[in-house]
Amino acid sequence: MVLLTRMKLLRLLLLAAMLALLLFISSLWLPQGGVGDCGGSWQPCLKFYRQTPLLVPEEGAEAPPLIPECPGQPFQARRLLRYLKSSLENPDDVLLEPYLQSWDQLLKFMESLGTMVGFFSHKVKEKVVLIRELSLKRSLEAHGKRGPPDSAGLQIGANRSVRSMVEAELKDGVVDFSRRTDSGCRTLLRLHRSLLWLKLMLEGLAEGPDADGRYRTPGELSRDAYMVALAPHHPWLLRRAAEFVFLALPDRRYFLQLVCVRSQREATPVLHTIINALALVHTQTQRILAEHDMLELP
């Protein structure tokens, strides 16, 4: 009994030490790095990841499941889906404010997973705030020339969408392709990679059991998704520390409760609906960034 207690205490101390380490290197969150560095066990090539095809409904196919409001919790899958769809009102662009509102919901999802993951969500939140601040600044600067900002706080024709933000920052020389800057484009790229991580994790949660009837744990799914989407852009120390974060994730049942379902059978169609919306937004953002060679901004 004493030995078991000591082992538990040692594990808690180790997790606490790793959290302190993460706080120390927080400035390295989503740092410089490109797919050219891939190849090691912790650096898989992004072009090799298994991408789930977009779920395009066939004519006469059953409509996606109605996702209810889930009382008593901050994260609402229904609101997330609404914001994701709103961001794609323009078929050739991504509206910025609904995109950021989607992230507001995803941040609530991440914060629901515990203190350890809450640290990562804090770094993502900083990037959401930064893009909003840059958008507001550009709106205020343009106020005297094109009239007051719209109701969303974003100037029409300025940073209203991902494409308009990219084009405006390129025109103003804000984006630097050789060194790190606090441009909206660079910050968006970091959010874009994190969106892929969450999408891949949810894909794993939507899958059924393996041949032995075993469901993979959220920690395993998160680690695998991290290795594909984020690890190629992180230093070795942060990649090792991330493993301890995934050990602290709650079990699968907790994740199902977050999307307001009671079983894996109920969860699968709901998760597929969310995954499809995430995939559409990710694909459109990827296309815009790729058009301007911004997928590897430092």
ROKOLFI-668712 format. One record per residue (C-alpha): residue in three letters; x negated, y, z. Coordinates in steps of 0.5 Angstrom, whole numbers, plus 2048, in hexadecimal, padded with zeros to 3 digits. Each point is the difference from the previous one (the first is absolute). Example, Ala and Ser with C-alpha at 12.3 -4.5 7.8 and 13.67 -1.06 7.14 Angstrom:
2
ALA7E77F7810/SER7FE8077FE/
***
This chain:
298
MET800800800/VAL7FA805802/LEU7FD7FE7F9/LEU8068017FC/THR801807804/ARG7F98027FE/MET8017FE7F9/LYS8068057FF/LEU7FD805804/LEU7FA8007FB/ARG8048007FA/LEU804806803/LEU7F9803801/LEU7FD7FF7F9/LEU8078037FD/ALA7FF806804/ALA7F98007FE/MET8028007F8/LEU805805801/ALA7FB805803/LEU7FB7FE7FA/LEU8068027FB/LEU801806804/PHE7F88027FF/ILE8007FE7F9/SER8078037FE/SER7FD8057FB/LEU7FE7FB7FC/TRP8087FE7FF/LEU8007FE7F8/PRO7FA8037FE/GLN7FC8007FA/GLY7FF7FA7FC/GLY8027FD7F9/VAL8027F97FD/GLY7F98007FE/ASP7FE7FE807/CYS8047F97FF/GLY7FE7F9800/GLY7FE7FE808/SER8057FD804/TRP802806803/GLN8018047FA/PRO8047FC7FB/CYS8018047F9/LEU807804800/LYS8017FD7F8/PHE8007F9803/TYR806801805/ARG8067FC7FF/GLN8058057FE/THR8087FE800/PRO8048027FA/LEU805806801/LEU8067FD801/VAL8058037FA/PRO8077FE801/GLU8037FC7FA/GLU8078017FE/GLY8057FE804/ALA7FB7FE806/GLU802801807/ALA7FF807803/PRO7FA801805/PRO8037FF807/LEU803805804/ILE7FB802805/PRO803803806/GLU7FE805805/CYS7FD7FD806/PRO802803807/GLY7FB801805/GLN7F98007FC/PRO7FC8067FD/PHE7FF7FC7F9/GLN8068007FB/ALA7FF7FB7FA/ARG8068037FD/ARG7FD807800/LEU7F97FE7FE/LEU8047FD7FA/ARG8048067FF/TYR7F9805800/LEU7FD7FB7FB/LYS8058007FB/SER801808800/SER7F88007FF/LEU8017FD7F9/GLU8068057FE/ASN7FB8027FA/PRO7FE7FA7FC/ASP7F98027FF/ASP7FF803806/VAL8007FF808/LEU804806804/LEU7FB802806/GLU805801805/PRO8047FA800/TYR7F97FC7FF/LEU7FE803807/GLN8077FF803/SER7FE7F97FE/TRP7FA800804/ASP803803806/GLN8047FA800/LEU7FA7FB7FF/LEU7FD804805/LYS8057FE805/PHE8007F97FE/MET7F8800801/GLU801803807/SER8057FB802/LEU7FB7FA800/GLY7FC803806/THR7FB804802/MET7FA7FD7FC/VAL8048017FA/GLY802807802/PHE7F9802800/PHE8007FF7F8/SER8078037FF/HIS7FD806804/LYS7FB8017FA/VAL8057FF7FB/LYS804805803/GLU7FA8057FF/LYS8007FF7F9/VAL8088017FF/VAL7FF806804/LEU7FB8037FC/ILE8037FF7F9/ARG806804803/GLU7FC805803/LEU7FC8017F9/SER8078007FC/LEU803805805/LYS7F98047FF/ARG8018007F9/SER807802800/LEU7FE806804/GLU7FB8027FB/ALA8058007FB/HIS805803803/GLY7FF8077FD/LYS7FF7FD7F9/ARG8067FC800/GLY805801805/PRO8017FD807/PRO7FF7F8801/ASP8067FC7FF/SER8047FC806/ALA7FA7FB801/GLY7FB805801/LEU7FD7FE7F9/GLN7FF8057FB/ILE8037FE7F9/GLY7FB7FF7FB/ALA7FA7FF806/ASN8007FA804/ARG8077FE7FF/SER7FD7F97FE/VAL7FA7FC7FF/ARG7FF8027F9/SER801807801/MET7FB800806/VAL7FB7FC7FC/GLU8008057FA/ALA800806805/GLU7FA7FE804/LEU7FC7FE7FA/LYS8028077FD/ASP7FE803806/GLY7F97FC801/VAL8027FD806/VAL7FF7F97FF/ASP7F87FE800/PHE7FF7F97FD/SER7F9800803/ARG801802807/ARG8057FF806/THR805806800/ASP807801804/SER8048017F9/GLY8077FD800/CYS7FE7FB7FA/ARG7FA7FD804/THR805800806/LEU8057FD7FC/LEU7FC7FA7FD/ARG7FF7FE808/LEU807800801/HIS8017FC7F9/ARG7FB7FA803/SER804800806/LEU8067FF7FD/LEU7FD7FA7FC/TRP7FE7FD807/LEU807801803/LYS8037FD7F9/LEU7FC7FA800/MET8017FF807/LEU8088007FF/GLU7FF7FB7FA/GLY7FD7FB805/LEU806801805/ALA8057FF7FB/GLU7FC7F97FE/GLY8037F9802/PRO7FC7FB804/ASP7FA7FC7FE/ALA8007F97FE/ASP8007FE807/GLY806804802/ARG7FB806803/TYR8018077FF/ARG7FA804800/THR800805806/PRO8008087FF/GLY7F9801802/GLU7FE7FB7FB/LEU8048037FA/SER7FD807803/ARG7F97FE7FF/ASP8017FD7F9/ALA8038067FE/TYR7FB805803/MET7FA7FC7FD/VAL8038017F9/ALA803808801/LEU7FB803805/ALA7FA7FC802/PRO7FD8027F9/HIS800807802/HIS7FE7FF808/PRO7F97FF803/TRP7FE7FA803/LEU801802807/LEU8078027FF/ARG8027FA7FC/ARG7FE7FB806/ALA803805805/ALA8077FF7FC/GLU8007F9801/PHE801801807/VAL8068047FF/PHE8037FB7FC/LEU8007FB805/ALA804805805/LEU8068007FB/PRO8067FD802/ASP8047FA7FE/ARG8047FF7F9/ARG806801804/TYR7FF807802/PHE7FF8027F9/LEU8067FD7FE/GLN804804806/LEU7FD8067FD/VAL8037FF7F9/CYS8077FE804/VAL8007F97FE/ARG8017FA805/SER7FC7FA7FB/GLN7FB7FF7FB/ARG8067FF7FB/GLU803807801/ALA7FA803800/THR7FD7FE7F9/PRO8058037FC/VAL800807804/LEU7F8800800/HIS8007FE7F8/THR8048077FF/ILE7FB804804/ILE7FA7FD7FD/ASN8038017F9/ALA801807802/LEU7F9801803/ALA7FD7FD7F9/LEU8048057FC/VAL7FD805804/HIS7F97FD800/THR8007FF7F9/GLN8028077FE/THR7FB803804/GLN7FB7FC7FE/ARG8018027F9/ILE800807801/LEU7F97FF804/ALA7FD7FC7FA/GLU8028057FB/HIS7FC805803/ASP7FA7FB802/MET802801808/LEU8007F9802/GLU7F9800803/LEU800807803/PRO7FA800805/
***
